[in-house]
Amino acid sequence: MSTPETSQFVRLRVELVLEIDDADAVTKAALRRIAGDTDMPADERAHAENAVTEDTAEALAYLVDPFDLVSEVPGIELAQASWSSEPIEYDPDSPDWDLDEDDADEDDEEEDPLG
């Protein structure tokens, strides 16, 4: 099924919008994770602790690890990962947040190939 021209690498894009109900709990969990990282140098630890204390989105980024999402999937190895988090304005009723938007565009193209 795999040909020499077929790449063995796949980019998986995931976008999550999370509602923070308890920012203090998120910050404390991030601080516990940082404290438990015995390989982290002291200067990096101080910077990380400061970052998660000042910004809940940064704290969340310390808690969500892409490796955790795929570590149990058989037959794959995580080659590279990057992620970020940021506070956003979110309105679930807005058409800007339609999760099926890309799929609808693709479906439209398939239904009317002549344009």
TORDRENDO-194653 format. One record per residue: residue number from 1; x negated, y negated, z of N, C-alpha, C, O, CB in turn. Coordinates in steps of 0.001 Angstrom, whole numbers, plus 500000, padded with zeros to 6 digits. Glycine has a CB too. Example, Ala and Ser with C-alpha at 12.3 -4.5 7.8 and 13.67 -1.06 7.14 Angstrom:
REM residues 2
1|486810|505690|507800|487700|504500|507800|486800|503300|507800|485764|503319|508465|488692|504473|509046;
2|487150|502250|507080|486330|501060|507140|487100|499970|507870|486591|498862|508039|485916|500598|505725;
//
This chain:
REM residues 115
1|499176|501184|500000|500000|500000|500000|499127|498746|500000|499546|497710|499484|500940|500006|501205;
2|497949|498817|500555|497046|497681|500577|496089|497769|499394|495499|498816|499130|496268|497622|501910;
3|495947|496656|498692|495022|496606|497572|493842|495729|497954|493939|494953|498904|495718|496075|496291;
4|492739|495833|497242|491581|495000|497571|491884|493504|497535|491221|492730|498225|490453|495302|496620;
5|492875|493080|496743|493225|491670|496651|494093|491197|497824|494245|489994|498034|493943|491410|495347;
6|494654|492126|498578|495539|491784|499679|494728|491447|500925|493892|492238|501362|496513|492935|499966;
7|494978|490275|501491|494280|489860|502698|494761|490679|503889|495939|491022|503988|494488|488359|502957;
8|493857|490980|504766|494223|491683|505990|494576|490698|507101|494936|491106|508206|493083|492601|506440;
9|494474|489412|506810|494768|488390|507812|496159|487812|507567|496557|487575|506426|493700|487269|507784;
10|496883|487592|508652|498227|487037|508588|498301|485879|509572|497892|486010|510726|499312|488121|508903;
11|498822|484749|509114|499045|483617|510019|500474|483723|510533|501420|483724|509745|498794|482228|509298;
12|500634|483811|511822|501937|483877|512469|502193|482527|513130|501480|482134|514053|502005|485048|513514;
13|503201|481830|512657|503531|480517|513231|504733|480686|514150|505755|481255|513767|503828|479455|512107;
14|504590|480189|515350|505662|480254|516329|505824|478864|516923|504848|478245|517348|505369|481321|517437;
15|507040|478384|516952|507305|477103|517587|508347|477329|518665|509418|477875|518402|507782|476033|516553;
16|508032|476916|519856|508943|477068|520982|509257|475688|521545|508386|474820|521597|508335|477992|522077;
17|510487|475489|521959|510862|474300|522708|511329|474808|524065|512301|475558|524156|511983|473442|521965;
18|510642|474400|525100|510941|474862|526442|511456|473708|527290|510953|472589|527192|509703|475494|527086;
19|512441|473974|528109|512939|472974|529041|512260|473221|530389|512337|474320|530938|514508|473033|529167;
20|511607|472211|530904|510928|472315|532198|511919|471935|533290|512288|470769|533427|509654|471399|532251;
21|512344|472920|534059|513276|472677|535157|512557|472317|536449|513118|471633|537305|514148|473896|535379;
22|511316|472776|536592|510552|472541|537815|509093|472286|537455|508281|473211|537427|510677|473745|538791;
23|508769|471029|537181|507418|470656|536765|506393|471018|537836|505274|471415|537510|507349|469158|536457;
24|506756|470890|539085|505841|471211|540180|505466|472697|540163|504308|473051|540386|506476|470837|541535;
25|506437|473553|539901|506169|474996|539842|505234|475324|538676|504352|476173|538808|507491|475789|539704;
26|505423|474657|537541|504553|474878|536382|503130|474444|536717|502173|475164|536433|505079|474108|535138;
27|502994|473267|537319|501670|472755|537690|500982|473681|538677|499801|473990|538519|501785|471349|538287;
28|501711|474129|539697|501117|475023|540701|500682|476345|540069|499623|476872|540410|502118|475289|541845;
29|501479|476879|539163|501114|478125|538491|499847|477937|537651|498981|478812|537628|502275|478618|537603;
30|499741|476807|536968|498545|476525|536171|497323|476384|537074|496249|476886|536740|498740|475245|535333;
31|497470|475717|538197|496350|475567|539137|495913|476929|539688|494721|477167|539882|496745|474624|540300;
32|496882|477826|539940|496527|479178|540401|495753|479935|539328|494783|480629|539632|497794|479966|540790;
33|496182|479803|538068|495480|480484|536980|494052|479941|536846|493111|480713|536662|496252|480315|535646;
34|493894|478649|536935|492562|478039|536847|491698|478506|538006|490530|478845|537814|492661|476496|536839;
35|492261|478526|539205|491506|478966|540384|491091|480429|540257|490042|480823|540767|492338|478767|541660;
36|491903|481228|539586|491609|482648|539428|490618|482957|538314|490173|484097|538185|492872|483388|539173;
37|490267|481962|537511|489329|482160|536405|487910|482015|536933|487371|480910|536990|489596|481150|535249;
38|487314|483122|537312|485977|483092|537932|484868|482781|536932|483754|482448|537336|485687|484423|538601;
39|485152|482881|535638|484147|482578|534614|484092|481100|534241|483184|480681|533523|484421|483391|533379;
40|485046|480309|534714|485104|478895|534345|484064|478103|535137|484040|478173|536366|486522|478324|534590;
41|483205|477349|534445|482219|476514|535137|482902|475439|535999|484020|475017|535701|481277|475849|534113;
42|482242|475014|537037|482818|474074|538008|483248|472762|537364|484317|472245|537687|481818|473790|539112;
43|482440|472212|536459|482818|470942|535839|484038|471108|534933|484892|470223|534875|481642|470373|535038;
44|484120|472221|534237|485285|472498|533397|486516|472733|534272|487622|472328|533914|485024|473725|532484;
45|486326|473382|535407|487435|473639|536345|488003|472309|536850|489220|472124|536895|486955|474519|537549;
46|487124|471396|537224|487579|470095|537734|488369|469341|536660|489403|468738|536945|486372|469244|538205;
47|487867|469386|535425|488569|468726|534318|489936|469374|534095|490932|468671|533926|487725|468791|533020;
48|489989|470694|534092|491240|471421|533872|492248|471127|534982|493423|470887|534706|490973|472930|533787;
49|491800|471146|536216|492701|470860|537336|493278|469453|537231|494461|469238|537493|491964|471027|538671;
50|492441|468502|536848|492904|467126|536682|493934|467045|535549|494966|466390|535692|491711|466183|536397;
51|493651|467708|534431|494546|467666|533270|495918|468252|533589|496938|467657|533241|493925|468420|532100;
52|495956|469414|534249|497252|470052|534524|498017|469317|535615|499246|469382|535660|497051|471514|534931;
53|497311|468622|536488|497981|467852|537537|498649|466614|536960|499707|466199|537433|496986|467452|538630;
54|498037|466021|535941|498559|464786|535350|499606|465025|534271|500406|464130|533996|497431|463988|534772;
55|499628|466212|533644|500481|466432|532478|501071|467839|532519|500343|468827|532422|499687|466218|531171;
56|502395|467923|532665|503066|469221|532722|502888|469996|531416|502771|471221|531436|504556|469035|533024;
57|502867|469296|530288|502657|469977|529004|501281|470630|528977|501129|471732|528448|502804|468983|527823;
58|500294|469974|529533|498948|470549|529610|498950|471764|530542|498289|472765|530261|497925|469487|530104;
59|499677|471679|531628|499790|472814|532549|500407|474011|531830|499955|475144|531996|500640|472433|533789;
60|501423|473756|531043|502069|474828|530293|501102|475471|529299|501126|476686|529106|503299|474292|529558;
61|500260|474665|528676|499280|475195|527722|498287|476133|528411|497776|477057|527779|498525|474043|527038;
62|498011|475910|529691|497136|476825|530430|497835|478135|530769|497180|479149|531007|496643|476164|531707;
63|499152|478113|530790|499903|479308|531183|500321|480184|530006|500511|481388|530178|501124|478902|531950;
64|500465|479617|528837|500892|480363|527655|499658|480685|526823|498966|479786|526347|501941|479555|526816;
65|499392|481960|526656|498198|482404|525952|498614|483251|524751|499272|484277|524921|497257|483206|526898;
66|498240|482832|523533|498615|483624|522352|498141|485073|522416|498816|485963|521899|498057|482977|521110;
67|497004|485321|523034|496528|486700|523159|497552|487560|523890|497770|488716|523529|495180|486741|523896;
68|498179|486989|524920|499199|487731|525663|500373|488125|524770|501000|489160|524997|499699|486900|526841;
69|500676|487316|523765|501806|487600|522882|501560|488802|521982|502506|489493|521602|502110|486392|522036;
70|500292|489062|521633|500002|490111|520656|499110|491227|521190|498818|492178|520465|499357|489504|519457;
71|498680|491132|522420|497716|492105|522943|498235|493539|522960|497437|494475|522905|497317|491714|524331;
72|499528|493732|523034|500115|495076|523082|500576|495581|521717|501081|496700|521617|501282|495085|524036;
73|500412|494781|520669|500855|495192|519337|499815|496139|518742|498653|495756|518601|501078|493952|518410;
74|500203|497361|518390|499233|498323|517854|498761|497938|516446|499529|497407|515643|499846|499726|517829;
75|497508|498213|516170|496984|498045|514828|496525|496647|514478|496222|496374|513316|497994|498455|513873;
76|496467|495748|515457|495998|494396|515161|494926|493972|516152|494818|494513|517252|497164|493403|515186;
77|494148|493002|515738|493168|492360|516612|493285|490866|516380|493257|490414|515236|491699|492875|516337;
78|493416|490095|517447|493528|488646|517323|492196|488090|516830|491178|488215|517510|493936|487995|518681;
79|492204|487482|515656|490979|486951|515053|490733|485512|515489|489585|485115|515688|491057|487029|513523;
80|491786|484734|515639|491647|483332|516008|492986|482848|516522|494034|483306|516065|491159|482467|514806;
81|492959|481932|517463|494208|481367|517960|493972|479934|518398|492909|479591|518915|494775|482208|519125;
82|494963|479119|518186|494953|477771|518725|496386|477428|519086|497329|477929|518473|494349|476737|517707;
83|496541|476595|520059|497863|476201|520468|497761|474899|521237|496705|474543|521759|498534|477298|521310;
84|498862|474211|521294|498920|472960|522028|500331|472780|522535|501251|473475|522101|498482|471759|521148;
85|500498|471866|523437|501833|471542|523913|501893|470039|524122|500885|469387|524394|502182|472317|525227;
86|503094|469512|523990|503278|468073|524126|504713|467800|524532|505619|468535|524139|502926|467332|522810;
87|504929|466764|525305|506303|466378|525616|506981|465866|524349|506353|465177|523545|506340|465298|526735;
88|508252|466196|524168|508998|465759|522987|510382|465292|523407|510853|465602|524502|509102|466899|521939;
89|511017|464552|522532|512433|464238|522673|513178|465361|521971|512860|465693|520830|512799|462812|522068;
90|514151|465941|522627|514847|467089|522055|516350|466903|522179|516865|466618|523260|514409|468391|522743;
91|517039|467067|521078|518491|467042|521043|518941|468292|520295|518849|468338|519068|519037|465727|520363;
92|519426|469306|521009|519794|470566|520341|520909|470401|519315|521087|471273|518463|520218|471583|521370;
93|521663|469305|519375|522746|469088|518416|522282|468355|517167|523039|468227|516204|523862|468313|519068;
94|521054|467879|517175|520531|467139|516030|520188|468086|514885|519646|469164|515128|519295|466328|516434;
95|520489|467711|513649|520109|468560|512505|518592|468663|512341|518104|469567|511662|520725|468011|511217;
96|517851|467755|512950|516388|467826|512890|515848|469073|513581|514717|469487|513324|515777|466584|513523;
97|516653|469672|514459|516204|470845|515215|516851|472121|514714|516924|473095|515463|516503|470669|516692;
98|517320|472155|513485|517923|473343|512899|516838|474381|512634|516017|474196|511736|518681|472993|511595;
99|516822|475461|513395|515782|476470|513283|515824|477219|511966|514806|477767|511544|515894|477441|514411;
100|516972|477260|511301|517102|477980|510036|516876|477078|508829|517127|477486|507695|518469|478620|509944;
101|516406|475859|509062|516251|474893|507979|515375|475416|506849|515763|475309|505686|515669|473610|508516;
102|514216|475975|507148|513325|476492|506115|513957|477662|505378|513825|477777|504160|511996|476915|506725;
103|514641|478529|506111|515297|479676|505487|516391|479225|504524|516562|479823|503461|515886|480601|506558;
104|517130|478183|504880|518199|477694|504019|517623|477170|502714|518193|477407|501648|519009|476596|504727;
105|516500|476460|502782|515859|475960|501567|515452|477109|500657|515654|477042|499444|514636|475106|501916;
106|514883|478157|501227|514461|479312|500445|515664|480029|499851|515616|480479|498706|513644|480275|501308;
107|516750|480140|500623|517958|480791|500128|518552|480002|498970|519004|480588|497986|518991|480943|501252;
108|518553|478666|499082|519083|477824|498015|518308|478033|496725|518890|478109|495644|519041|476352|498422;
109|516971|478127|496850|516141|478318|495669|516433|479667|495009|516436|479777|493783|514657|478218|496040;
110|516676|480683|495824|516949|482010|495288|518303|482057|494597|518458|482733|493580|516892|483053|496398;
111|519297|481335|495148|520638|481366|494589|520728|480624|493257|521507|481021|492390|521617|480774|495573;
112|519952|479559|493075|520020|478751|491875|518622|478555|491290|518027|477491|491456|520675|477397|492175;
113|518092|479579|490603|516724|479492|490111|516550|478458|488997|515418|478092|488682|516280|480839|489619;
114|517630|477984|488399|517508|476998|487306|517528|475568|487829|517390|474620|487056|518638|477188|486288;
115|517697|475413|489116|517545|474095|489659|518774|473396|490006|518726|472259|490477|516841|473305|488773;
//
